[in-house]
Amino acid sequence: MIHHSLIAPRLEESTSRRARPNRSALVVCALFVALILGLTTSFSPAQTSMELTRWREFSYAKETRMVGGRMAALEAVHRTGFVVVGDGEFARLNGWVVHTASPDGKEYHQGFVMYDFQDGSSILAKVDASGQPGTKQMGTIVFVEGTKRFKGITGRGTISAWMPVKWDMYTEVDASFSVSPN
């Protein structure tokens, strides 16, 4: 005859019994996860859509200042000109860019450029490019700040520049940017 203890269940019973998850606890956990995901995506910077833009710049040297040096000459150039954006919009270009050439013959230019649009909006950008003299100069553009419709702008792109005549420059810009919602 087998006697069972009411206090200690048999070994088979203890391993075969499993606690069922409470459905209300699962629903609460799922709602909590959904709430957390909803809050994090609503504050995510990825919510601002990126815009792709392409434009062409034509600029010339309004003023140049030569700075001598033992290794290379630096020339600060006040560039001015205009921009034609892909959709036909025009903007004025103004900026100071430092041009230099290394002893091995490679040319560099770095500086800041302001783009002023007809509606009063502006973009401040940093440019950095290099290449061999008389050939295409490749580099980057980084959007630093903007006003009006470009307020809160962030983004970057590539630039391809040619200088067929000293200080006359033709540049193509391909960039993506986003503007934070106000």
Beta strands, then each sheet from edge to edge (+ up, - down):
strand 1: 51-67
strand 2: 74-85
strand 3: 90-101
strand 4: 107-117
strand 5: 122-131
strand 6: 137-146
strand 7: 153-165
strand 8: 168-179
sheet 1: 1+ 2- 3+ 4- 5+ 6- 7+ 8- 1+
end
